[in-house]
C-alpha cells in the first residue's frame, strides 16, 4: 500500500505557515507502517524520536526499528 502523511502548520500555533507531506510506497505490514510513522515524526520536527511502536489488541508490540 501507499501511505501519505500530511502535517499542516499555522502561524499562531507553530510560528509559521506551511505543510510537510511524506509519502511512502511499499508499506506491506505494521512494521513498515511503524517505520514510516517514526520517519514522519522526524520530518515534522520531532528529531529526538528514534522509533515508533504500535500495540496490537493481543498485547504484542510492533516496533518500527530500521
Helices and strands as residue ranges (DSSP letters): E 3-9, H 11-14, E 18-24, H 30-43, E 53-55, E 61-63
